[in-house]
Amino acid sequence: MSATAETSRVPAGSALGSLTRPARTAARWAVRHGLPAVYLSRSARRGDPVGRLMRDRALREQPYGVYEEVRARGPLSASSLGWVTTSHAVAQEVLRSDRFGVGWDRSSAPKVIRWALEFGDDPASAGVAEPPSMLVVDPPDHTRFRRLVSRAFTPRATTAFEPAIRRTADSLLDALERRTGSVDLIEAYAAQLPVLVIAELLGVPTQRREDFLRWGAAAAATLDPGLPLRRYLAAERALRAMHGFLDEHFAQLRRDPGEDLVSSLVTLPPEEALTDRELHAVVLLLLGAGFETTVNLLGNAVVLLDRHRDQWAGLRADPAGWDGAVEEVLRLDSPVQLTGRTARSDIGIGGRTVRAGSRVTVLLGAANRDPEVFPDPARFDVTRANAREHLAFSGGIHYCVGAGLARLEGVVGLRALSERFPDLRVAGPPERRDLQTLRGFERLPVALR
């Protein structure tokens, strides 16, 4: 065995692993972010729409014009990342077909890329977009992980959480009652509500919620390709802290398990037990990314309803409409804007032939504005009859396992907010998050009265 191969297999937690950590970090950043940044920036300069979406910060605020440029090219068109679609029909087929997967065959990558992936591998800083996260693995592993966690997200289990969500919302709103002047609604409410709910679900101490918010933001940032090195290093530090917390949390629950989801995962019988790395990946995804959709949903909803005060007033008069309003927000301003799949075999789709191994980027935010499915798609209408046909939670076997919980948090959280502060208004320019994959607000100043 070569010296290089030996080095690549040094455990990250060993003494030698600690000495090589900077080199491993550099390799990991280079292959996952540095090289993609160079490639996407070059594509953007050449006018490629996907490159522009991923690298032009001005498009983080309003990507929809570029989406329409891509739509004009047909249901499936070539891009810097392979194929790209804005078509609702094509997106549905890609997301639901077993001829597409989320994984990719590393053996087909150049040798230096394969080496960098192996050398840079470090479970202590792994993010939600790295195997064995459910986001990026296919059956049978995905099936096994999904079966274990879906028990906590059945419709019956989700409905049972409604009183707890309302209590949490009321407690946060009680604190807001005492505030004067402009308030950042993301910091004080939209982020706090889902993180407290997911903490209860996973049996983690709620007093660590500020840590969870910071760690979750770091995990979410790694979903975007092309992170600058400084931002990646900050994300890695947060991820290391999160993995360290999980080690302690798992040990505590093994000694004294509760009734929560993580307790059930750490006490599985031997024939079902997850490896340590699998356990970390599953819980990291649920904890780190589990509240991201709801944070963005709540913020996006408040901004849209502030711009459509008649619909805000209508929902206050008829609270039964909040379910439809949440679906329309998810459709029009989707918290997750894009995802991707890899063809597992040659397939004809969208009038094109997609070869095995080819990547298809699904622009969810564009598919949710497909005029063939949603008439006058850029119009915000909380009474839209078919709003729930959106793909904001993806589709197929990778349909968001926590979609029901996110919907419930959105309905309960927004209704409680409107009842407590009927005159709430946006009080300054909202600040978008500097991310392309996830769409939401970093800060949202509001006047409560």
Helices and strands as residue ranges (DSSP letters): H 3-8, H 15-19, H 21-29, I 30-34, H 35-45, H 49-55, H 58-61, H 64-71, E 77-79, E 82-85, H 88-96, E 100-101, G 106-108, H 111-120, G 123-125, G 134-136, H 141-150, G 151-153, H 155-159, H 162-177, E 182-184, H 185-185, I 186-190, H 192-202, G 206-208, H 209-221, H 229-255, H 261-266, H 276-288, H 292-307, H 309-317, G 319-321, H 322-332, E 339-343, E 347-349, E 352-354, E 359-362, H 364-367, G 387-389, G 396-398, H 403-420, E 425-426, E 431-432, E 441-443, E 445-447
